[in-house]
Amino acid sequence: MSTDFTPEQASFAKAIAAFCARETGSREQRDALTEHGKHTHNQDLYEKMAELGWLGATIGEEFGGADGSTVDMCILLEEAAKGMAPIGGIGPTLITGAAYEKFGTPTQKAVVLGGIVAGRSYSISMSEPEAGSDVGNLSCRAEKTSDGWLINGQKTWCSNAHFADRILLVARTSRGEGKHGGMTMFDVPADVDGLNIVGIDTMGGKEVNDLYFTDCVLPEEAVVGVEGQGWSQLMTGLNIERLILAAMMLGTAQRAFDDTLQFITQRKQFGRPVGTFQALRHRVADLATEIECGRLLVYHVARLVDENPGKLFPREASMAKLKLTETAKKVALEGMQMMGGYGYATEFDMEKHVRTTLVSSIYGGTNEIQRDIIGKTYGL
């Protein structure tokens, strides 16, 4: 259905879809790229997309990018997710890159934004064992020294740190300025001395990590933005973060729907395709409607951001993240139900869609938090 793309944007979407059909179109190709689903990211494939200029779609021309729009970014994310391209580094990288673009020094911007264009991956580290949704409770400490900064503490659930080039760390530099005061962003090379990255086993494969900082020394110029303003800097990136997650789940929802439709059209029971039974036909109708509503919401919010680049859209961005993650989860679970035992079998992709979508309502701010944010925008 129409999403009011320009001819160039429509061509961009078709090009990504064709690339995915060629490079990741079969289960055998995806298994080879991910060691049978063990990994979420294949660097060679990622760099192929970088060579095509796609990873720099929204990066400024001065850093080698195409200086495109938020809509362009959502097209890339939707189509790549729909094509099941194993480029798990792209979401955290774009989220992290947006912070450097707004607050980084010229040198930091050149390294990170130029790196995105070239196919490098980055991570952002906020959560801690006692600071998940309650980010204001973080305690990883950054102490100023004569040589720069000394970092000590633990971070957790850091996506893609095991293959990232750099990590954007949010640490506490002071207290007594309110719950969210005294936080600062730091640019951390992933191979810096004093940082130990330990993977966390998950049902989705190698995705997230614990980070242990032990007397990790960073230079004074490692600060990203303004010392003590980490929280307010984080807040300015919520539009992009939540849109990135929403666009990815839009693509996953569409792929789960397409896989379901293909199966129930071909699978016969009682002498006819199972999709022709009213119980399934009505489910398909409902899911298709939900996906289309979600698509319209994602691109509506993306256009709002493009038209008002300095404005925050807490209500709309949270709605997009909430709607698309819940929709994707529903589509995958309904798809598994309609496929019966085949939906549960690892021979088919549906069980992966389920695993992928289940966690989507947790990361990037749980959906309970998104609902709370939306409610507050109505004065509640």
Contacts in CASP RR format, 6 or more apart in sequence:
PFRMAT RR
TARGET T0000
AUTHOR 0000-0000-0000
METHOD contacts of the structure
MODEL  1
MSTDFTPEQASFAKAIAAFCARETGSREQRDALTEHGKHTHNQDLYEKMA
ELGWLGATIGEEFGGADGSTVDMCILLEEAAKGMAPIGGIGPTLITGAAY
EKFGTPTQKAVVLGGIVAGRSYSISMSEPEAGSDVGNLSCRAEKTSDGWL
INGQKTWCSNAHFADRILLVARTSRGEGKHGGMTMFDVPADVDGLNIVGI
DTMGGKEVNDLYFTDCVLPEEAVVGVEGQGWSQLMTGLNIERLILAAMML
GTAQRAFDDTLQFITQRKQFGRPVGTFQALRHRVADLATEIECGRLLVYH
VARLVDENPGKLFPREASMAKLKLTETAKKVALEGMQMMGGYGYATEFDM
EKHVRTTLVSSIYGGTNEIQRDIIGKTYGL
1 292 0 8 1.000
1 295 0 8 1.000
3 295 0 8 1.000
3 296 0 8 1.000
3 299 0 8 1.000
4 299 0 8 1.000
5 13 0 8 1.000
5 71 0 8 1.000
5 75 0 8 1.000
9 71 0 8 1.000
9 72 0 8 1.000
9 75 0 8 1.000
12 57 0 8 1.000
12 72 0 8 1.000
12 75 0 8 1.000
12 76 0 8 1.000
13 75 0 8 1.000
13 78 0 8 1.000
13 79 0 8 1.000
15 52 0 8 1.000
16 54 0 8 1.000
16 75 0 8 1.000
16 76 0 8 1.000
16 79 0 8 1.000
16 80 0 8 1.000
17 79 0 8 1.000
17 82 0 8 1.000
17 83 0 8 1.000
19 48 0 8 1.000
19 49 0 8 1.000
19 52 0 8 1.000
19 85 0 8 1.000
20 79 0 8 1.000
20 80 0 8 1.000
20 82 0 8 1.000
20 83 0 8 1.000
20 84 0 8 1.000
20 85 0 8 1.000
21 83 0 8 1.000
23 29 0 8 1.000
23 45 0 8 1.000
23 48 0 8 1.000
23 85 0 8 1.000
24 30 0 8 1.000
24 33 0 8 1.000
24 45 0 8 1.000
24 83 0 8 1.000
24 84 0 8 1.000
24 85 0 8 1.000
24 86 0 8 1.000
25 83 0 8 1.000
25 84 0 8 1.000
27 349 0 8 1.000
30 37 0 8 1.000
30 84 0 8 1.000
30 86 0 8 1.000
31 37 0 8 1.000
33 42 0 8 1.000
33 44 0 8 1.000
33 45 0 8 1.000
33 86 0 8 1.000
34 40 0 8 1.000
34 42 0 8 1.000
34 86 0 8 1.000
37 86 0 8 1.000
37 205 0 8 1.000
37 352 0 8 1.000
38 205 0 8 1.000
38 206 0 8 1.000
39 86 0 8 1.000
39 205 0 8 1.000
39 206 0 8 1.000
40 86 0 8 1.000
40 88 0 8 1.000
40 89 0 8 1.000
40 160 0 8 1.000
40 204 0 8 1.000
40 205 0 8 1.000
40 206 0 8 1.000
40 207 0 8 1.000
41 86 0 8 1.000
41 87 0 8 1.000
41 88 0 8 1.000
41 89 0 8 1.000
41 121 0 8 1.000
41 160 0 8 1.000
41 163 0 8 1.000
42 86 0 8 1.000
42 87 0 8 1.000
43 121 0 8 1.000
43 163 0 8 1.000
45 85 0 8 1.000
45 86 0 8 1.000
45 87 0 8 1.000
46 55 0 8 1.000
46 87 0 8 1.000
46 89 0 8 1.000
46 90 0 8 1.000
46 119 0 8 1.000
46 121 0 8 1.000
47 118 0 8 1.000
47 119 0 8 1.000
49 55 0 8 1.000
49 80 0 8 1.000
49 85 0 8 1.000
49 87 0 8 1.000
49 119 0 8 1.000
50 56 0 8 1.000
50 117 0 8 1.000
50 118 0 8 1.000
50 119 0 8 1.000
53 65 0 8 1.000
53 66 0 8 1.000
53 117 0 8 1.000
54 76 0 8 1.000
55 90 0 8 1.000
55 93 0 8 1.000
55 116 0 8 1.000
55 117 0 8 1.000
55 119 0 8 1.000
56 64 0 8 1.000
56 65 0 8 1.000
56 66 0 8 1.000
56 116 0 8 1.000
56 117 0 8 1.000
57 65 0 8 1.000
57 66 0 8 1.000
57 68 0 8 1.000
57 72 0 8 1.000
57 73 0 8 1.000
57 76 0 8 1.000
58 66 0 8 1.000
58 67 0 8 1.000
58 68 0 8 1.000
58 69 0 8 1.000
58 70 0 8 1.000
58 72 0 8 1.000
58 73 0 8 1.000
58 94 0 8 1.000
59 65 0 8 1.000
59 66 0 8 1.000
59 67 0 8 1.000
59 101 0 8 1.000
59 113 0 8 1.000
59 114 0 8 1.000
59 116 0 8 1.000
59 117 0 8 1.000
60 66 0 8 1.000
60 67 0 8 1.000
60 68 0 8 1.000
60 113 0 8 1.000
61 67 0 8 1.000
63 109 0 8 1.000
63 110 0 8 1.000
63 113 0 8 1.000
63 114 0 8 1.000
63 116 0 8 1.000
63 117 0 8 1.000
64 114 0 8 1.000
64 117 0 8 1.000
65 114 0 8 1.000
65 117 0 8 1.000
66 72 0 8 1.000
69 302 0 8 1.000
69 306 0 8 1.000
70 240 0 8 1.000
70 243 0 8 1.000
70 302 0 8 1.000
70 303 0 8 1.000
70 305 0 8 1.000
70 306 0 8 1.000
71 299 0 8 1.000
71 302 0 8 1.000
71 303 0 8 1.000
71 306 0 8 1.000
73 94 0 8 1.000
73 243 0 8 1.000
73 244 0 8 1.000
73 247 0 8 1.000
73 302 0 8 1.000
74 243 0 8 1.000
74 247 0 8 1.000
74 250 0 8 1.000
74 298 0 8 1.000
74 299 0 8 1.000
74 302 0 8 1.000
76 90 0 8 1.000
77 90 0 8 1.000
77 91 0 8 1.000
77 244 0 8 1.000
77 247 0 8 1.000
77 248 0 8 1.000
77 250 0 8 1.000
77 251 0 8 1.000
78 247 0 8 1.000
78 248 0 8 1.000
78 250 0 8 1.000
78 251 0 8 1.000
78 254 0 8 1.000
78 298 0 8 1.000
79 251 0 8 1.000
80 87 0 8 1.000
80 90 0 8 1.000
80 248 0 8 1.000
81 247 0 8 1.000
81 248 0 8 1.000
81 249 0 8 1.000
81 250 0 8 1.000
81 251 0 8 1.000
81 252 0 8 1.000
81 255 0 8 1.000
82 251 0 8 1.000
82 252 0 8 1.000
82 254 0 8 1.000
82 255 0 8 1.000
82 258 0 8 1.000
83 251 0 8 1.000
83 255 0 8 1.000
84 255 0 8 1.000
84 349 0 8 1.000
88 160 0 8 1.000
89 121 0 8 1.000
89 159 0 8 1.000
89 160 0 8 1.000
89 163 0 8 1.000
89 164 0 8 1.000
90 121 0 8 1.000
91 244 0 8 1.000
91 245 0 8 1.000
91 248 0 8 1.000
92 121 0 8 1.000
92 122 0 8 1.000
92 123 0 8 1.000
92 124 0 8 1.000
92 159 0 8 1.000
92 160 0 8 1.000
92 164 0 8 1.000
93 116 0 8 1.000
93 120 0 8 1.000
93 121 0 8 1.000
93 122 0 8 1.000
93 123 0 8 1.000
93 160 0 8 1.000
93 164 0 8 1.000
94 116 0 8 1.000
94 240 0 8 1.000
94 244 0 8 1.000
95 124 0 8 1.000
95 237 0 8 1.000
95 240 0 8 1.000
95 241 0 8 1.000
95 244 0 8 1.000
96 112 0 8 1.000
96 122 0 8 1.000
96 123 0 8 1.000
96 124 0 8 1.000
96 166 0 8 1.000
96 168 0 8 1.000
97 112 0 8 1.000
97 113 0 8 1.000
97 116 0 8 1.000
97 122 0 8 1.000
97 168 0 8 1.000
98 237 0 8 1.000
98 240 0 8 1.000
98 241 0 8 1.000
99 124 0 8 1.000
99 168 0 8 1.000
99 185 0 8 1.000
99 224 0 8 1.000
99 233 0 8 1.000
99 234 0 8 1.000
99 237 0 8 1.000
100 108 0 8 1.000
100 109 0 8 1.000
100 112 0 8 1.000
100 113 0 8 1.000
100 168 0 8 1.000
100 187 0 8 1.000
100 224 0 8 1.000
101 109 0 8 1.000
101 113 0 8 1.000
102 233 0 8 1.000
102 236 0 8 1.000
102 237 0 8 1.000
103 185 0 8 1.000
103 224 0 8 1.000
103 225 0 8 1.000
103 226 0 8 1.000
103 233 0 8 1.000
104 112 0 8 1.000
104 187 0 8 1.000
104 224 0 8 1.000
104 225 0 8 1.000
105 221 0 8 1.000
105 224 0 8 1.000
105 225 0 8 1.000
107 221 0 8 1.000
108 187 0 8 1.000
108 224 0 8 1.000
111 166 0 8 1.000
112 120 0 8 1.000
112 122 0 8 1.000
112 166 0 8 1.000
112 187 0 8 1.000
114 120 0 8 1.000
115 165 0 8 1.000
116 122 0 8 1.000
120 165 0 8 1.000
120 166 0 8 1.000
121 160 0 8 1.000
121 163 0 8 1.000
121 164 0 8 1.000
121 165 0 8 1.000
122 164 0 8 1.000
122 165 0 8 1.000
122 166 0 8 1.000
122 167 0 8 1.000
122 168 0 8 1.000
123 158 0 8 1.000
123 159 0 8 1.000
123 160 0 8 1.000
123 161 0 8 1.000
123 164 0 8 1.000
123 166 0 8 1.000
123 167 0 8 1.000
123 168 0 8 1.000
123 190 0 8 1.000
124 158 0 8 1.000
124 167 0 8 1.000
124 168 0 8 1.000
124 170 0 8 1.000
125 155 0 8 1.000
125 158 0 8 1.000
125 161 0 8 1.000
125 167 0 8 1.000
125 168 0 8 1.000
125 169 0 8 1.000
125 170 0 8 1.000
125 211 0 8 1.000
126 132 0 8 1.000
126 135 0 8 1.000
126 138 0 8 1.000
126 155 0 8 1.000
126 170 0 8 1.000
126 234 0 8 1.000
127 135 0 8 1.000
127 155 0 8 1.000
127 156 0 8 1.000
127 157 0 8 1.000
127 158 0 8 1.000
128 137 0 8 1.000
128 138 0 8 1.000
128 139 0 8 1.000
128 140 0 8 1.000
128 154 0 8 1.000
128 155 0 8 1.000
128 156 0 8 1.000
129 154 0 8 1.000
129 156 0 8 1.000
130 137 0 8 1.000
130 139 0 8 1.000
131 137 0 8 1.000
131 138 0 8 1.000
131 139 0 8 1.000
132 157 0 8 1.000
133 365 0 8 1.000
133 366 0 8 1.000
133 368 0 8 1.000
133 369 0 8 1.000
135 170 0 8 1.000
135 180 0 8 1.000
135 231 0 8 1.000
135 234 0 8 1.000
136 179 0 8 1.000
136 180 0 8 1.000
136 183 0 8 1.000
136 231 0 8 1.000
137 179 0 8 1.000
138 170 0 8 1.000
138 171 0 8 1.000
138 172 0 8 1.000
138 183 0 8 1.000
139 153 0 8 1.000
139 172 0 8 1.000
140 151 0 8 1.000
140 152 0 8 1.000
140 153 0 8 1.000
140 154 0 8 1.000
140 155 0 8 1.000
140 169 0 8 1.000
140 170 0 8 1.000
140 171 0 8 1.000
140 172 0 8 1.000
140 213 0 8 1.000
141 151 0 8 1.000
141 152 0 8 1.000
141 153 0 8 1.000
141 171 0 8 1.000
141 172 0 8 1.000
141 173 0 8 1.000
142 149 0 8 1.000
142 150 0 8 1.000
142 151 0 8 1.000
142 171 0 8 1.000
142 172 0 8 1.000
142 173 0 8 1.000
142 184 0 8 1.000
142 186 0 8 1.000
142 218 0 8 1.000
143 149 0 8 1.000
143 150 0 8 1.000
143 152 0 8 1.000
143 173 0 8 1.000
144 173 0 8 1.000
145 217 0 8 1.000
147 217 0 8 1.000
147 219 0 8 1.000
147 220 0 8 1.000
148 217 0 8 1.000
148 218 0 8 1.000
148 219 0 8 1.000
148 220 0 8 1.000
148 222 0 8 1.000
149 186 0 8 1.000
149 217 0 8 1.000
149 218 0 8 1.000
149 219 0 8 1.000
149 220 0 8 1.000
149 222 0 8 1.000
149 223 0 8 1.000
150 215 0 8 1.000
150 216 0 8 1.000
150 217 0 8 1.000
150 218 0 8 1.000
151 169 0 8 1.000
151 171 0 8 1.000
151 186 0 8 1.000
151 188 0 8 1.000
151 195 0 8 1.000
151 213 0 8 1.000
151 215 0 8 1.000
151 216 0 8 1.000
151 217 0 8 1.000
151 218 0 8 1.000
152 213 0 8 1.000
152 214 0 8 1.000
152 215 0 8 1.000
152 216 0 8 1.000
153 212 0 8 1.000
153 213 0 8 1.000
153 214 0 8 1.000
154 210 0 8 1.000
154 211 0 8 1.000
154 212 0 8 1.000
154 213 0 8 1.000
155 169 0 8 1.000
155 210 0 8 1.000
155 211 0 8 1.000
155 213 0 8 1.000
156 200 0 8 1.000
156 208 0 8 1.000
156 209 0 8 1.000
156 210 0 8 1.000
156 211 0 8 1.000
157 200 0 8 1.000
157 208 0 8 1.000
157 209 0 8 1.000
157 363 0 8 1.000
158 167 0 8 1.000
158 197 0 8 1.000
158 208 0 8 1.000
158 209 0 8 1.000
158 210 0 8 1.000
158 211 0 8 1.000
159 207 0 8 1.000
159 208 0 8 1.000
159 209 0 8 1.000
159 363 0 8 1.000
160 207 0 8 1.000
161 167 0 8 1.000
161 190 0 8 1.000
161 197 0 8 1.000
161 209 0 8 1.000
161 211 0 8 1.000
162 197 0 8 1.000
162 199 0 8 1.000
162 206 0 8 1.000
162 209 0 8 1.000
164 190 0 8 1.000
165 189 0 8 1.000
165 190 0 8 1.000
166 187 0 8 1.000
166 188 0 8 1.000
166 189 0 8 1.000
166 190 0 8 1.000
167 188 0 8 1.000
167 189 0 8 1.000
167 190 0 8 1.000
167 211 0 8 1.000
168 185 0 8 1.000
168 186 0 8 1.000
168 187 0 8 1.000
168 188 0 8 1.000
168 224 0 8 1.000
169 185 0 8 1.000
169 186 0 8 1.000
169 187 0 8 1.000
169 188 0 8 1.000
170 183 0 8 1.000
170 184 0 8 1.000
170 185 0 8 1.000
170 186 0 8 1.000
170 230 0 8 1.000
170 234 0 8 1.000
171 183 0 8 1.000
171 184 0 8 1.000
171 186 0 8 1.000
172 182 0 8 1.000
172 183 0 8 1.000
172 184 0 8 1.000
173 182 0 8 1.000
173 183 0 8 1.000
173 184 0 8 1.000
173 227 0 8 1.000
173 228 0 8 1.000
174 181 0 8 1.000
174 182 0 8 1.000
174 228 0 8 1.000
175 182 0 8 1.000
176 182 0 8 1.000
177 228 0 8 1.000
180 231 0 8 1.000
180 232 0 8 1.000
181 228 0 8 1.000
181 230 0 8 1.000
181 231 0 8 1.000
182 228 0 8 1.000
182 230 0 8 1.000
182 231 0 8 1.000
183 228 0 8 1.000
183 229 0 8 1.000
183 230 0 8 1.000
183 231 0 8 1.000
183 234 0 8 1.000
184 223 0 8 1.000
184 226 0 8 1.000
184 227 0 8 1.000
184 228 0 8 1.000
184 229 0 8 1.000
184 230 0 8 1.000
185 223 0 8 1.000
185 224 0 8 1.000
185 225 0 8 1.000
185 230 0 8 1.000
185 233 0 8 1.000
185 234 0 8 1.000
186 218 0 8 1.000
186 222 0 8 1.000
186 223 0 8 1.000
186 224 0 8 1.000
187 218 0 8 1.000
187 222 0 8 1.000
187 223 0 8 1.000
187 224 0 8 1.000
188 195 0 8 1.000
188 216 0 8 1.000
188 218 0 8 1.000
188 222 0 8 1.000
190 197 0 8 1.000
192 216 0 8 1.000
192 217 0 8 1.000
192 218 0 8 1.000
193 216 0 8 1.000
193 217 0 8 1.000
194 213 0 8 1.000
194 214 0 8 1.000
194 215 0 8 1.000
194 216 0 8 1.000
194 217 0 8 1.000
195 211 0 8 1.000
195 212 0 8 1.000
195 213 0 8 1.000
195 216 0 8 1.000
196 211 0 8 1.000
196 212 0 8 1.000
196 214 0 8 1.000
197 209 0 8 1.000
197 210 0 8 1.000
197 211 0 8 1.000
197 212 0 8 1.000
198 209 0 8 1.000
198 210 0 8 1.000
198 211 0 8 1.000
198 212 0 8 1.000
199 206 0 8 1.000
199 208 0 8 1.000
199 209 0 8 1.000
199 210 0 8 1.000
200 207 0 8 1.000
200 208 0 8 1.000
200 209 0 8 1.000
200 210 0 8 1.000
202 208 0 8 1.000
202 359 0 8 1.000
203 355 0 8 1.000
204 355 0 8 1.000
204 356 0 8 1.000
204 359 0 8 1.000
224 233 0 8 1.000
225 233 0 8 1.000
226 233 0 8 1.000
235 312 0 8 1.000
236 312 0 8 1.000
238 312 0 8 1.000
238 314 0 8 1.000
238 317 0 8 1.000
238 318 0 8 1.000
239 301 0 8 1.000
239 305 0 8 1.000
239 312 0 8 1.000
239 313 0 8 1.000
239 317 0 8 1.000
240 305 0 8 1.000
241 317 0 8 1.000
241 364 0 8 1.000
242 317 0 8 1.000
242 318 0 8 1.000
242 320 0 8 1.000
242 321 0 8 1.000
242 364 0 8 1.000
242 370 0 8 1.000
243 298 0 8 1.000
243 301 0 8 1.000
243 302 0 8 1.000
243 305 0 8 1.000
243 317 0 8 1.000
243 320 0 8 1.000
243 321 0 8 1.000
245 321 0 8 1.000
245 324 0 8 1.000
245 325 0 8 1.000
245 360 0 8 1.000
245 363 0 8 1.000
245 364 0 8 1.000
246 294 0 8 1.000
246 297 0 8 1.000
246 298 0 8 1.000
246 301 0 8 1.000
246 320 0 8 1.000
246 321 0 8 1.000
246 323 0 8 1.000
246 324 0 8 1.000
246 325 0 8 1.000
247 298 0 8 1.000
247 302 0 8 1.000
247 324 0 8 1.000
248 360 0 8 1.000
249 324 0 8 1.000
249 325 0 8 1.000
249 327 0 8 1.000
249 328 0 8 1.000
249 357 0 8 1.000
249 360 0 8 1.000
250 291 0 8 1.000
250 294 0 8 1.000
250 295 0 8 1.000
250 298 0 8 1.000
250 324 0 8 1.000
250 328 0 8 1.000
251 328 0 8 1.000
252 328 0 8 1.000
252 332 0 8 1.000
252 353 0 8 1.000
252 356 0 8 1.000
252 357 0 8 1.000
252 360 0 8 1.000
253 291 0 8 1.000
253 324 0 8 1.000
253 327 0 8 1.000
253 328 0 8 1.000
253 331 0 8 1.000
253 332 0 8 1.000
253 357 0 8 1.000
254 291 0 8 1.000
255 349 0 8 1.000
255 353 0 8 1.000
256 328 0 8 1.000
256 331 0 8 1.000
256 332 0 8 1.000
256 335 0 8 1.000
256 350 0 8 1.000
256 353 0 8 1.000
256 357 0 8 1.000
257 284 0 8 1.000
257 287 0 8 1.000
257 288 0 8 1.000
257 291 0 8 1.000
257 331 0 8 1.000
259 335 0 8 1.000
259 348 0 8 1.000
259 349 0 8 1.000
259 350 0 8 1.000
259 353 0 8 1.000
260 284 0 8 1.000
260 287 0 8 1.000
260 331 0 8 1.000
260 334 0 8 1.000
260 335 0 8 1.000
260 338 0 8 1.000
260 339 0 8 1.000
260 350 0 8 1.000
261 284 0 8 1.000
263 338 0 8 1.000
263 339 0 8 1.000
263 342 0 8 1.000
263 348 0 8 1.000
264 273 0 8 1.000
264 274 0 8 1.000
264 275 0 8 1.000
264 280 0 8 1.000
264 284 0 8 1.000
264 338 0 8 1.000
264 339 0 8 1.000
265 273 0 8 1.000
265 275 0 8 1.000
266 273 0 8 1.000
267 273 0 8 1.000
267 274 0 8 1.000
267 275 0 8 1.000
267 339 0 8 1.000
267 342 0 8 1.000
268 274 0 8 1.000
274 280 0 8 1.000
274 338 0 8 1.000
275 281 0 8 1.000
275 284 0 8 1.000
275 338 0 8 1.000
280 338 0 8 1.000
283 334 0 8 1.000
283 338 0 8 1.000
287 330 0 8 1.000
287 331 0 8 1.000
287 334 0 8 1.000
290 327 0 8 1.000
290 330 0 8 1.000
290 331 0 8 1.000
291 327 0 8 1.000
291 331 0 8 1.000
293 323 0 8 1.000
293 327 0 8 1.000
294 320 0 8 1.000
294 323 0 8 1.000
294 324 0 8 1.000
294 327 0 8 1.000
297 319 0 8 1.000
297 320 0 8 1.000
297 323 0 8 1.000
297 324 0 8 1.000
298 320 0 8 1.000
298 324 0 8 1.000
300 316 0 8 1.000
301 313 0 8 1.000
301 316 0 8 1.000
301 317 0 8 1.000
301 319 0 8 1.000
301 320 0 8 1.000
304 311 0 8 1.000
304 313 0 8 1.000
304 316 0 8 1.000
305 311 0 8 1.000
305 313 0 8 1.000
314 373 0 8 1.000
314 374 0 8 1.000
314 377 0 8 1.000
315 373 0 8 1.000
315 374 0 8 1.000
315 377 0 8 1.000
318 370 0 8 1.000
318 371 0 8 1.000
318 373 0 8 1.000
318 374 0 8 1.000
319 370 0 8 1.000
319 374 0 8 1.000
321 364 0 8 1.000
321 365 0 8 1.000
321 367 0 8 1.000
321 370 0 8 1.000
322 367 0 8 1.000
322 370 0 8 1.000
322 371 0 8 1.000
322 374 0 8 1.000
325 357 0 8 1.000
325 360 0 8 1.000
325 361 0 8 1.000
325 367 0 8 1.000
326 361 0 8 1.000
326 367 0 8 1.000
328 353 0 8 1.000
328 356 0 8 1.000
328 357 0 8 1.000
328 360 0 8 1.000
329 357 0 8 1.000
329 358 0 8 1.000
329 360 0 8 1.000
329 361 0 8 1.000
331 353 0 8 1.000
331 357 0 8 1.000
332 350 0 8 1.000
332 353 0 8 1.000
332 354 0 8 1.000
332 356 0 8 1.000
332 357 0 8 1.000
332 358 0 8 1.000
333 354 0 8 1.000
333 357 0 8 1.000
335 343 0 8 1.000
335 350 0 8 1.000
335 353 0 8 1.000
336 343 0 8 1.000
336 344 0 8 1.000
336 350 0 8 1.000
336 351 0 8 1.000
336 353 0 8 1.000
336 354 0 8 1.000
339 348 0 8 1.000
339 350 0 8 1.000
342 348 0 8 1.000
342 350 0 8 1.000
343 350 0 8 1.000
343 351 0 8 1.000
344 350 0 8 1.000
344 351 0 8 1.000
345 351 0 8 1.000
361 367 0 8 1.000
END
